[in-house]
Amino acid sequence: MTSAEYVGNEGVKMRFEFTEEQTEIKRAAREFAEKEFTSEKGREYDEKYEFPWPFYRKAAQLGFTGTSFSEKYGGQGLGCIEACIVCEEFNRADSTIAALLAGIGFGGLIEKFGTEEQKEKYIPRICKGEIACAMALTEPGHGSDAGLVGLDTKAVKDGDNWKINGTKTFITCGDIAEFTIVCCQTDPNASPPHRGVSQIIVEKGTPGLDISALKPKMGFRGAPQAEQSFNDVKVPVSNLLGQENRGFHQIMAYFDFSRAAIAAGAVGIAQGAFERALKYSTEREQFFQPVHRFQFTQWKIAEMAMNIEAARLLTYKTAWLIDYKPDKQKLITKFASMAKAYAAKTSIATTDAALQIFAGYGYVDSDIERFYRDARILDIIEGTGEIQRYIVARETYREMNLPLP
């Protein structure tokens, strides 16, 4: 990022410039990623649908898995900007192995809303790379509409326990996670239904919990997807995360941070595909000359470069707001949705254009082929592109004091 002062329509003044510490984190993350994340390893984990545990643990030793966690629990005590830097650099190096960051996933919910006992139990182990975690919201019948129509997964108090019944699906790292934060309907009479949602921690191996892997799948294979079924699963009432019946609000509050990180990952995938396509365009020859001499190739390169830079600036503006303007909650939510939607769209378009430049060699077993598959999910996870655009529109009407759509 270059240094530039900017004042947006919202009147927030900021400066697009990394500090010396952030620049060093970027250098270290890039150096580690380029050294450890080889294309061969990426293909191996992709083909086997395996989580990259060896790299996860190496990254943990260097502090990359604990970037935004408190130093009290073994983290680095840094912010969203630093987390985004790591996400971008890891995804730039390899979109498959960078899935290791999914293992950190929603551990931030524990630190943000958990009890001291919960924090001490789980966060240090995440920072050390010993365990992965997951969050289960989506159900076979409910995805983006979960907050409107409620959840079929129910949790009721049974003495000193919660008794959970239901099914969750599309859980990232759901079959390797040491614990899953499960979103349950705890007040079936709540109106609207999302006011009766709670988050409850369920550990792997709990009786009544059945886990099955979801595959084959198109991409993002290094971060396995799973379905979890709950049949009278009992956990202590102390496993409640945060406040009872406030679980949906907790998720939405944390999504601002996680969506910024996803946007950064999308920028990284786009940058990685762009750099490979840029180099290959000078090597591939057609009609007795390198294809980068054709104007249509130059236009592709120019569009890729412009869109990636725009997505990057939008992503880091969001991260800056999260770190330095935490009181601007509605503004943060709008920019987090803008960043995720635009960066995901950019990642998909860039990998598509890169594949076109590579032609047949991009379609077969190649980095571009994997980047293309991995990019596509980014417009779906943690809120589809359509939902992000709805949020942006809603907040824009709100800012202008106009009737909400």
Contacts in CASP RR format, 6 or more apart in sequence:
PFRMAT RR
TARGET T0000
AUTHOR 0000-0000-0000
METHOD contacts of the structure
MODEL  1
MTSAEYVGNEGVKMRFEFTEEQTEIKRAAREFAEKEFTSEKGREYDEKYE
FPWPFYRKAAQLGFTGTSFSEKYGGQGLGCIEACIVCEEFNRADSTIAAL
LAGIGFGGLIEKFGTEEQKEKYIPRICKGEIACAMALTEPGHGSDAGLVG
LDTKAVKDGDNWKINGTKTFITCGDIAEFTIVCCQTDPNASPPHRGVSQI
IVEKGTPGLDISALKPKMGFRGAPQAEQSFNDVKVPVSNLLGQENRGFHQ
IMAYFDFSRAAIAAGAVGIAQGAFERALKYSTEREQFFQPVHRFQFTQWK
IAEMAMNIEAARLLTYKTAWLIDYKPDKQKLITKFASMAKAYAAKTSIAT
TDAALQIFAGYGYVDSDIERFYRDARILDIIEGTGEIQRYIVARETYREM
NLPLP
1 16 0 8 1.000
1 17 0 8 1.000
1 18 0 8 1.000
1 312 0 8 1.000
1 313 0 8 1.000
1 316 0 8 1.000
2 16 0 8 1.000
2 17 0 8 1.000
3 15 0 8 1.000
3 16 0 8 1.000
3 17 0 8 1.000
4 15 0 8 1.000
4 16 0 8 1.000
4 17 0 8 1.000
5 13 0 8 1.000
5 14 0 8 1.000
5 15 0 8 1.000
5 16 0 8 1.000
6 13 0 8 1.000
6 14 0 8 1.000
6 15 0 8 1.000
6 16 0 8 1.000
6 317 0 8 1.000
7 13 0 8 1.000
7 14 0 8 1.000
10 328 0 8 1.000
10 331 0 8 1.000
10 399 0 8 1.000
12 321 0 8 1.000
12 325 0 8 1.000
12 328 0 8 1.000
12 331 0 8 1.000
14 317 0 8 1.000
14 320 0 8 1.000
14 321 0 8 1.000
14 324 0 8 1.000
16 313 0 8 1.000
16 316 0 8 1.000
16 317 0 8 1.000
16 320 0 8 1.000
18 26 0 8 1.000
18 81 0 8 1.000
18 85 0 8 1.000
22 81 0 8 1.000
22 82 0 8 1.000
22 85 0 8 1.000
25 67 0 8 1.000
25 78 0 8 1.000
25 82 0 8 1.000
25 85 0 8 1.000
25 86 0 8 1.000
26 85 0 8 1.000
26 89 0 8 1.000
28 62 0 8 1.000
29 64 0 8 1.000
29 85 0 8 1.000
29 86 0 8 1.000
29 89 0 8 1.000
29 90 0 8 1.000
30 89 0 8 1.000
30 92 0 8 1.000
30 93 0 8 1.000
32 58 0 8 1.000
32 59 0 8 1.000
32 62 0 8 1.000
32 64 0 8 1.000
33 89 0 8 1.000
33 90 0 8 1.000
33 92 0 8 1.000
33 93 0 8 1.000
33 94 0 8 1.000
33 98 0 8 1.000
34 93 0 8 1.000
36 55 0 8 1.000
36 58 0 8 1.000
36 97 0 8 1.000
37 55 0 8 1.000
37 90 0 8 1.000
37 93 0 8 1.000
37 94 0 8 1.000
37 97 0 8 1.000
37 98 0 8 1.000
38 94 0 8 1.000
39 94 0 8 1.000
39 367 0 8 1.000
41 52 0 8 1.000
41 55 0 8 1.000
41 94 0 8 1.000
41 97 0 8 1.000
42 52 0 8 1.000
42 94 0 8 1.000
42 96 0 8 1.000
42 97 0 8 1.000
42 370 0 8 1.000
43 96 0 8 1.000
43 365 0 8 1.000
43 370 0 8 1.000
44 50 0 8 1.000
45 51 0 8 1.000
45 52 0 8 1.000
45 96 0 8 1.000
45 97 0 8 1.000
45 99 0 8 1.000
45 221 0 8 1.000
45 222 0 8 1.000
46 96 0 8 1.000
46 219 0 8 1.000
46 221 0 8 1.000
46 222 0 8 1.000
46 370 0 8 1.000
47 221 0 8 1.000
49 213 0 8 1.000
49 215 0 8 1.000
49 221 0 8 1.000
49 222 0 8 1.000
49 224 0 8 1.000
50 222 0 8 1.000
50 224 0 8 1.000
51 99 0 8 1.000
51 100 0 8 1.000
51 103 0 8 1.000
51 132 0 8 1.000
51 173 0 8 1.000
51 176 0 8 1.000
51 222 0 8 1.000
51 223 0 8 1.000
51 224 0 8 1.000
52 96 0 8 1.000
52 97 0 8 1.000
52 99 0 8 1.000
52 100 0 8 1.000
52 222 0 8 1.000
55 97 0 8 1.000
55 100 0 8 1.000
56 65 0 8 1.000
56 100 0 8 1.000
56 103 0 8 1.000
56 129 0 8 1.000
56 132 0 8 1.000
57 129 0 8 1.000
57 130 0 8 1.000
59 65 0 8 1.000
59 90 0 8 1.000
59 100 0 8 1.000
59 129 0 8 1.000
60 66 0 8 1.000
60 127 0 8 1.000
60 128 0 8 1.000
60 129 0 8 1.000
60 130 0 8 1.000
63 75 0 8 1.000
63 76 0 8 1.000
63 127 0 8 1.000
64 86 0 8 1.000
64 90 0 8 1.000
65 100 0 8 1.000
65 101 0 8 1.000
65 104 0 8 1.000
65 126 0 8 1.000
65 127 0 8 1.000
65 129 0 8 1.000
66 74 0 8 1.000
66 75 0 8 1.000
66 76 0 8 1.000
66 77 0 8 1.000
66 104 0 8 1.000
66 126 0 8 1.000
66 127 0 8 1.000
67 75 0 8 1.000
67 76 0 8 1.000
67 77 0 8 1.000
67 78 0 8 1.000
67 79 0 8 1.000
67 82 0 8 1.000
67 83 0 8 1.000
67 86 0 8 1.000
68 75 0 8 1.000
68 76 0 8 1.000
68 77 0 8 1.000
68 78 0 8 1.000
68 79 0 8 1.000
68 80 0 8 1.000
68 82 0 8 1.000
68 83 0 8 1.000
68 108 0 8 1.000
68 257 0 8 1.000
69 75 0 8 1.000
69 76 0 8 1.000
69 77 0 8 1.000
69 108 0 8 1.000
69 111 0 8 1.000
69 123 0 8 1.000
69 126 0 8 1.000
69 127 0 8 1.000
70 77 0 8 1.000
70 111 0 8 1.000
70 123 0 8 1.000
71 77 0 8 1.000
73 111 0 8 1.000
73 119 0 8 1.000
73 120 0 8 1.000
73 123 0 8 1.000
73 124 0 8 1.000
73 127 0 8 1.000
74 123 0 8 1.000
74 124 0 8 1.000
74 127 0 8 1.000
74 128 0 8 1.000
75 123 0 8 1.000
75 127 0 8 1.000
76 82 0 8 1.000
79 319 0 8 1.000
79 322 0 8 1.000
79 323 0 8 1.000
80 257 0 8 1.000
80 260 0 8 1.000
80 261 0 8 1.000
80 318 0 8 1.000
80 319 0 8 1.000
80 322 0 8 1.000
80 323 0 8 1.000
81 316 0 8 1.000
81 319 0 8 1.000
81 320 0 8 1.000
81 323 0 8 1.000
83 257 0 8 1.000
83 260 0 8 1.000
83 261 0 8 1.000
83 264 0 8 1.000
83 319 0 8 1.000
84 260 0 8 1.000
84 261 0 8 1.000
84 263 0 8 1.000
84 264 0 8 1.000
84 265 0 8 1.000
84 315 0 8 1.000
84 316 0 8 1.000
84 319 0 8 1.000
85 264 0 8 1.000
86 101 0 8 1.000
87 98 0 8 1.000
87 101 0 8 1.000
87 261 0 8 1.000
87 262 0 8 1.000
87 264 0 8 1.000
87 265 0 8 1.000
87 268 0 8 1.000
88 264 0 8 1.000
88 265 0 8 1.000
88 267 0 8 1.000
88 268 0 8 1.000
88 271 0 8 1.000
88 312 0 8 1.000
88 315 0 8 1.000
89 268 0 8 1.000
90 97 0 8 1.000
90 98 0 8 1.000
90 100 0 8 1.000
90 101 0 8 1.000
90 265 0 8 1.000
91 98 0 8 1.000
91 264 0 8 1.000
91 265 0 8 1.000
91 266 0 8 1.000
91 267 0 8 1.000
91 268 0 8 1.000
91 269 0 8 1.000
91 272 0 8 1.000
92 268 0 8 1.000
92 269 0 8 1.000
92 271 0 8 1.000
92 272 0 8 1.000
92 275 0 8 1.000
93 272 0 8 1.000
94 367 0 8 1.000
95 269 0 8 1.000
95 370 0 8 1.000
95 371 0 8 1.000
95 374 0 8 1.000
95 375 0 8 1.000
96 221 0 8 1.000
96 222 0 8 1.000
96 370 0 8 1.000
96 374 0 8 1.000
97 222 0 8 1.000
98 265 0 8 1.000
99 220 0 8 1.000
99 221 0 8 1.000
99 222 0 8 1.000
99 223 0 8 1.000
99 374 0 8 1.000
100 222 0 8 1.000
100 223 0 8 1.000
101 261 0 8 1.000
102 132 0 8 1.000
102 172 0 8 1.000
102 173 0 8 1.000
102 223 0 8 1.000
103 126 0 8 1.000
103 132 0 8 1.000
103 133 0 8 1.000
103 134 0 8 1.000
103 172 0 8 1.000
103 173 0 8 1.000
103 176 0 8 1.000
103 177 0 8 1.000
103 223 0 8 1.000
104 126 0 8 1.000
104 132 0 8 1.000
104 133 0 8 1.000
105 132 0 8 1.000
105 133 0 8 1.000
105 134 0 8 1.000
105 135 0 8 1.000
105 172 0 8 1.000
105 173 0 8 1.000
105 258 0 8 1.000
106 133 0 8 1.000
106 134 0 8 1.000
106 135 0 8 1.000
106 181 0 8 1.000
106 254 0 8 1.000
106 258 0 8 1.000
107 122 0 8 1.000
107 123 0 8 1.000
107 126 0 8 1.000
107 133 0 8 1.000
107 181 0 8 1.000
108 123 0 8 1.000
108 254 0 8 1.000
108 257 0 8 1.000
109 135 0 8 1.000
109 181 0 8 1.000
109 199 0 8 1.000
109 241 0 8 1.000
109 250 0 8 1.000
109 251 0 8 1.000
109 254 0 8 1.000
110 118 0 8 1.000
110 119 0 8 1.000
110 122 0 8 1.000
110 123 0 8 1.000
110 133 0 8 1.000
110 181 0 8 1.000
110 241 0 8 1.000
111 119 0 8 1.000
111 123 0 8 1.000
112 250 0 8 1.000
112 253 0 8 1.000
112 254 0 8 1.000
113 199 0 8 1.000
113 241 0 8 1.000
113 242 0 8 1.000
113 243 0 8 1.000
113 250 0 8 1.000
114 241 0 8 1.000
114 242 0 8 1.000
115 238 0 8 1.000
115 242 0 8 1.000
117 238 0 8 1.000
118 201 0 8 1.000
118 241 0 8 1.000
122 131 0 8 1.000
122 133 0 8 1.000
122 178 0 8 1.000
122 179 0 8 1.000
125 131 0 8 1.000
125 178 0 8 1.000
126 132 0 8 1.000
126 133 0 8 1.000
131 177 0 8 1.000
131 178 0 8 1.000
131 179 0 8 1.000
132 173 0 8 1.000
132 176 0 8 1.000
132 177 0 8 1.000
132 178 0 8 1.000
133 173 0 8 1.000
133 177 0 8 1.000
133 178 0 8 1.000
133 179 0 8 1.000
133 180 0 8 1.000
133 181 0 8 1.000
134 171 0 8 1.000
134 172 0 8 1.000
134 173 0 8 1.000
134 174 0 8 1.000
134 177 0 8 1.000
134 179 0 8 1.000
134 180 0 8 1.000
134 181 0 8 1.000
134 226 0 8 1.000
135 171 0 8 1.000
135 180 0 8 1.000
135 181 0 8 1.000
135 183 0 8 1.000
135 251 0 8 1.000
136 168 0 8 1.000
136 171 0 8 1.000
136 174 0 8 1.000
136 180 0 8 1.000
136 181 0 8 1.000
136 182 0 8 1.000
136 183 0 8 1.000
136 228 0 8 1.000
137 143 0 8 1.000
137 146 0 8 1.000
137 168 0 8 1.000
137 183 0 8 1.000
137 251 0 8 1.000
138 146 0 8 1.000
138 168 0 8 1.000
138 169 0 8 1.000
138 170 0 8 1.000
138 171 0 8 1.000
139 146 0 8 1.000
139 151 0 8 1.000
139 152 0 8 1.000
139 153 0 8 1.000
139 166 0 8 1.000
139 167 0 8 1.000
139 168 0 8 1.000
139 169 0 8 1.000
140 167 0 8 1.000
140 169 0 8 1.000
141 152 0 8 1.000
142 149 0 8 1.000
142 150 0 8 1.000
142 151 0 8 1.000
142 152 0 8 1.000
144 383 0 8 1.000
144 384 0 8 1.000
144 386 0 8 1.000
144 387 0 8 1.000
146 183 0 8 1.000
146 194 0 8 1.000
146 248 0 8 1.000
147 192 0 8 1.000
147 193 0 8 1.000
147 194 0 8 1.000
147 197 0 8 1.000
147 248 0 8 1.000
148 192 0 8 1.000
148 193 0 8 1.000
148 194 0 8 1.000
149 193 0 8 1.000
150 185 0 8 1.000
150 193 0 8 1.000
150 194 0 8 1.000
150 197 0 8 1.000
151 183 0 8 1.000
151 184 0 8 1.000
151 185 0 8 1.000
151 193 0 8 1.000
151 197 0 8 1.000
152 166 0 8 1.000
152 167 0 8 1.000
152 185 0 8 1.000
153 164 0 8 1.000
153 165 0 8 1.000
153 166 0 8 1.000
153 167 0 8 1.000
153 168 0 8 1.000
153 182 0 8 1.000
153 183 0 8 1.000
153 184 0 8 1.000
153 185 0 8 1.000
153 230 0 8 1.000
154 164 0 8 1.000
154 165 0 8 1.000
154 166 0 8 1.000
154 184 0 8 1.000
154 185 0 8 1.000
154 186 0 8 1.000
154 188 0 8 1.000
155 162 0 8 1.000
155 163 0 8 1.000
155 164 0 8 1.000
155 182 0 8 1.000
155 184 0 8 1.000
155 185 0 8 1.000
155 186 0 8 1.000
155 198 0 8 1.000
155 200 0 8 1.000
156 162 0 8 1.000
156 163 0 8 1.000
156 186 0 8 1.000
157 163 0 8 1.000
157 237 0 8 1.000
158 234 0 8 1.000
159 237 0 8 1.000
160 236 0 8 1.000
160 237 0 8 1.000
161 234 0 8 1.000
161 235 0 8 1.000
161 236 0 8 1.000
161 237 0 8 1.000
162 184 0 8 1.000
162 200 0 8 1.000
162 234 0 8 1.000
162 235 0 8 1.000
162 236 0 8 1.000
162 237 0 8 1.000
162 239 0 8 1.000
162 240 0 8 1.000
163 232 0 8 1.000
163 233 0 8 1.000
163 234 0 8 1.000
164 182 0 8 1.000
164 184 0 8 1.000
164 200 0 8 1.000
164 202 0 8 1.000
164 230 0 8 1.000
164 232 0 8 1.000
164 233 0 8 1.000
164 234 0 8 1.000
164 235 0 8 1.000
165 230 0 8 1.000
165 231 0 8 1.000
165 232 0 8 1.000
165 233 0 8 1.000
166 229 0 8 1.000
166 230 0 8 1.000
166 231 0 8 1.000
167 227 0 8 1.000
167 228 0 8 1.000
167 229 0 8 1.000
167 230 0 8 1.000
168 180 0 8 1.000
168 182 0 8 1.000
168 183 0 8 1.000
168 227 0 8 1.000
168 228 0 8 1.000
168 229 0 8 1.000
168 230 0 8 1.000
169 214 0 8 1.000
169 227 0 8 1.000
169 228 0 8 1.000
170 214 0 8 1.000
170 225 0 8 1.000
170 227 0 8 1.000
171 177 0 8 1.000
171 180 0 8 1.000
171 225 0 8 1.000
171 226 0 8 1.000
171 227 0 8 1.000
171 228 0 8 1.000
172 223 0 8 1.000
172 224 0 8 1.000
172 225 0 8 1.000
172 381 0 8 1.000
173 223 0 8 1.000
173 224 0 8 1.000
173 226 0 8 1.000
174 180 0 8 1.000
174 211 0 8 1.000
174 224 0 8 1.000
174 225 0 8 1.000
174 226 0 8 1.000
174 228 0 8 1.000
175 211 0 8 1.000
175 212 0 8 1.000
175 213 0 8 1.000
175 224 0 8 1.000
175 226 0 8 1.000
176 224 0 8 1.000
177 204 0 8 1.000
178 203 0 8 1.000
178 204 0 8 1.000
179 201 0 8 1.000
179 202 0 8 1.000
179 203 0 8 1.000
179 204 0 8 1.000
180 201 0 8 1.000
180 202 0 8 1.000
180 204 0 8 1.000
180 228 0 8 1.000
181 199 0 8 1.000
181 200 0 8 1.000
181 201 0 8 1.000
181 241 0 8 1.000
182 199 0 8 1.000
182 200 0 8 1.000
182 201 0 8 1.000
182 202 0 8 1.000
182 228 0 8 1.000
182 230 0 8 1.000
183 197 0 8 1.000
183 198 0 8 1.000
183 199 0 8 1.000
183 247 0 8 1.000
183 248 0 8 1.000
183 251 0 8 1.000
184 197 0 8 1.000
184 198 0 8 1.000
184 199 0 8 1.000
184 200 0 8 1.000
185 193 0 8 1.000
185 196 0 8 1.000
185 197 0 8 1.000
186 196 0 8 1.000
186 197 0 8 1.000
186 198 0 8 1.000
186 244 0 8 1.000
186 245 0 8 1.000
187 195 0 8 1.000
187 196 0 8 1.000
187 245 0 8 1.000
188 196 0 8 1.000
190 196 0 8 1.000
190 197 0 8 1.000
190 245 0 8 1.000
194 248 0 8 1.000
194 249 0 8 1.000
195 245 0 8 1.000
195 248 0 8 1.000
196 245 0 8 1.000
196 247 0 8 1.000
196 248 0 8 1.000
197 245 0 8 1.000
197 247 0 8 1.000
197 248 0 8 1.000
198 240 0 8 1.000
198 241 0 8 1.000
198 243 0 8 1.000
198 244 0 8 1.000
198 245 0 8 1.000
198 246 0 8 1.000
198 247 0 8 1.000
199 240 0 8 1.000
199 241 0 8 1.000
199 242 0 8 1.000
199 247 0 8 1.000
199 250 0 8 1.000
199 251 0 8 1.000
200 235 0 8 1.000
200 239 0 8 1.000
200 240 0 8 1.000
200 241 0 8 1.000
201 235 0 8 1.000
201 239 0 8 1.000
201 240 0 8 1.000
201 241 0 8 1.000
202 209 0 8 1.000
202 230 0 8 1.000
202 233 0 8 1.000
202 235 0 8 1.000
202 239 0 8 1.000
203 235 0 8 1.000
204 211 0 8 1.000
206 233 0 8 1.000
206 234 0 8 1.000
206 235 0 8 1.000
207 233 0 8 1.000
207 234 0 8 1.000
208 230 0 8 1.000
208 231 0 8 1.000
208 232 0 8 1.000
208 233 0 8 1.000
209 228 0 8 1.000
209 229 0 8 1.000
209 230 0 8 1.000
209 231 0 8 1.000
209 233 0 8 1.000
210 228 0 8 1.000
210 229 0 8 1.000
210 231 0 8 1.000
211 226 0 8 1.000
211 227 0 8 1.000
211 228 0 8 1.000
211 229 0 8 1.000
212 226 0 8 1.000
212 227 0 8 1.000
212 229 0 8 1.000
213 224 0 8 1.000
213 225 0 8 1.000
213 226 0 8 1.000
214 224 0 8 1.000
214 225 0 8 1.000
214 226 0 8 1.000
214 227 0 8 1.000
215 221 0 8 1.000
215 224 0 8 1.000
215 225 0 8 1.000
217 225 0 8 1.000
218 373 0 8 1.000
218 376 0 8 1.000
218 377 0 8 1.000
219 370 0 8 1.000
219 373 0 8 1.000
219 374 0 8 1.000
219 376 0 8 1.000
219 377 0 8 1.000
220 373 0 8 1.000
220 374 0 8 1.000
220 377 0 8 1.000
241 247 0 8 1.000
241 250 0 8 1.000
242 250 0 8 1.000
243 250 0 8 1.000
252 333 0 8 1.000
255 336 0 8 1.000
255 382 0 8 1.000
255 383 0 8 1.000
256 318 0 8 1.000
256 322 0 8 1.000
256 332 0 8 1.000
256 333 0 8 1.000
256 336 0 8 1.000
257 322 0 8 1.000
257 336 0 8 1.000
258 382 0 8 1.000
259 318 0 8 1.000
259 336 0 8 1.000
259 337 0 8 1.000
259 339 0 8 1.000
259 340 0 8 1.000
259 382 0 8 1.000
259 383 0 8 1.000
259 388 0 8 1.000
260 315 0 8 1.000
260 318 0 8 1.000
260 319 0 8 1.000
260 322 0 8 1.000
260 336 0 8 1.000
260 339 0 8 1.000
260 340 0 8 1.000
262 340 0 8 1.000
262 343 0 8 1.000
262 344 0 8 1.000
262 378 0 8 1.000
262 381 0 8 1.000
262 382 0 8 1.000
263 311 0 8 1.000
263 314 0 8 1.000
263 315 0 8 1.000
263 318 0 8 1.000
263 336 0 8 1.000
263 339 0 8 1.000
263 340 0 8 1.000
263 342 0 8 1.000
263 343 0 8 1.000
263 344 0 8 1.000
264 315 0 8 1.000
264 316 0 8 1.000
264 319 0 8 1.000
264 343 0 8 1.000
265 343 0 8 1.000
265 347 0 8 1.000
265 378 0 8 1.000
266 311 0 8 1.000
266 340 0 8 1.000
266 343 0 8 1.000
266 344 0 8 1.000
266 346 0 8 1.000
266 347 0 8 1.000
266 375 0 8 1.000
266 378 0 8 1.000
267 308 0 8 1.000
267 311 0 8 1.000
267 312 0 8 1.000
267 315 0 8 1.000
267 343 0 8 1.000
267 346 0 8 1.000
267 347 0 8 1.000
268 347 0 8 1.000
269 347 0 8 1.000
269 350 0 8 1.000
269 351 0 8 1.000
269 371 0 8 1.000
269 374 0 8 1.000
269 375 0 8 1.000
269 378 0 8 1.000
270 304 0 8 1.000
270 307 0 8 1.000
270 308 0 8 1.000
270 311 0 8 1.000
270 343 0 8 1.000
270 346 0 8 1.000
270 347 0 8 1.000
270 350 0 8 1.000
270 351 0 8 1.000
270 375 0 8 1.000
271 308 0 8 1.000
272 371 0 8 1.000
273 347 0 8 1.000
273 350 0 8 1.000
273 351 0 8 1.000
273 354 0 8 1.000
273 367 0 8 1.000
273 368 0 8 1.000
273 371 0 8 1.000
273 372 0 8 1.000
273 375 0 8 1.000
274 301 0 8 1.000
274 304 0 8 1.000
274 305 0 8 1.000
274 308 0 8 1.000
274 350 0 8 1.000
274 354 0 8 1.000
276 354 0 8 1.000
276 358 0 8 1.000
276 367 0 8 1.000
276 368 0 8 1.000
277 300 0 8 1.000
277 301 0 8 1.000
277 304 0 8 1.000
277 353 0 8 1.000
277 354 0 8 1.000
277 357 0 8 1.000
277 358 0 8 1.000
277 368 0 8 1.000
278 301 0 8 1.000
280 357 0 8 1.000
280 358 0 8 1.000
281 290 0 8 1.000
281 291 0 8 1.000
281 292 0 8 1.000
281 297 0 8 1.000
281 301 0 8 1.000
281 357 0 8 1.000
282 290 0 8 1.000
282 292 0 8 1.000
283 290 0 8 1.000
284 290 0 8 1.000
284 291 0 8 1.000
284 357 0 8 1.000
284 358 0 8 1.000
284 359 0 8 1.000
285 291 0 8 1.000
286 294 0 8 1.000
291 297 0 8 1.000
291 357 0 8 1.000
292 298 0 8 1.000
292 301 0 8 1.000
297 357 0 8 1.000
300 353 0 8 1.000
300 356 0 8 1.000
300 357 0 8 1.000
303 349 0 8 1.000
303 353 0 8 1.000
304 349 0 8 1.000
304 350 0 8 1.000
304 353 0 8 1.000
304 354 0 8 1.000
307 346 0 8 1.000
307 349 0 8 1.000
307 350 0 8 1.000
308 346 0 8 1.000
308 350 0 8 1.000
310 342 0 8 1.000
310 346 0 8 1.000
311 339 0 8 1.000
311 342 0 8 1.000
311 343 0 8 1.000
311 346 0 8 1.000
311 347 0 8 1.000
314 335 0 8 1.000
314 338 0 8 1.000
314 339 0 8 1.000
314 342 0 8 1.000
314 343 0 8 1.000
315 339 0 8 1.000
315 343 0 8 1.000
317 335 0 8 1.000
317 339 0 8 1.000
318 332 0 8 1.000
318 335 0 8 1.000
318 336 0 8 1.000
318 338 0 8 1.000
318 339 0 8 1.000
321 328 0 8 1.000
321 331 0 8 1.000
321 332 0 8 1.000
321 335 0 8 1.000
322 332 0 8 1.000
322 336 0 8 1.000
325 331 0 8 1.000
325 332 0 8 1.000
326 332 0 8 1.000
330 395 0 8 1.000
330 398 0 8 1.000
331 395 0 8 1.000
333 391 0 8 1.000
333 395 0 8 1.000
334 391 0 8 1.000
334 392 0 8 1.000
334 395 0 8 1.000
334 396 0 8 1.000
337 387 0 8 1.000
337 388 0 8 1.000
337 389 0 8 1.000
337 391 0 8 1.000
337 392 0 8 1.000
337 395 0 8 1.000
338 388 0 8 1.000
338 392 0 8 1.000
340 378 0 8 1.000
340 382 0 8 1.000
340 383 0 8 1.000
340 385 0 8 1.000
340 388 0 8 1.000
341 379 0 8 1.000
341 385 0 8 1.000
341 388 0 8 1.000
341 389 0 8 1.000
341 392 0 8 1.000
343 378 0 8 1.000
344 375 0 8 1.000
344 378 0 8 1.000
344 379 0 8 1.000
344 385 0 8 1.000
345 379 0 8 1.000
345 385 0 8 1.000
347 375 0 8 1.000
347 378 0 8 1.000
348 375 0 8 1.000
348 376 0 8 1.000
348 378 0 8 1.000
348 379 0 8 1.000
350 375 0 8 1.000
351 368 0 8 1.000
351 371 0 8 1.000
351 372 0 8 1.000
351 375 0 8 1.000
352 372 0 8 1.000
354 368 0 8 1.000
354 371 0 8 1.000
354 372 0 8 1.000
355 362 0 8 1.000
355 363 0 8 1.000
355 368 0 8 1.000
355 369 0 8 1.000
355 372 0 8 1.000
358 366 0 8 1.000
358 368 0 8 1.000
362 368 0 8 1.000
362 369 0 8 1.000
363 369 0 8 1.000
379 385 0 8 1.000
390 405 0 8 1.000
393 405 0 8 1.000
394 404 0 8 1.000
394 405 0 8 1.000
397 403 0 8 1.000
397 404 0 8 1.000
397 405 0 8 1.000
398 404 0 8 1.000
END
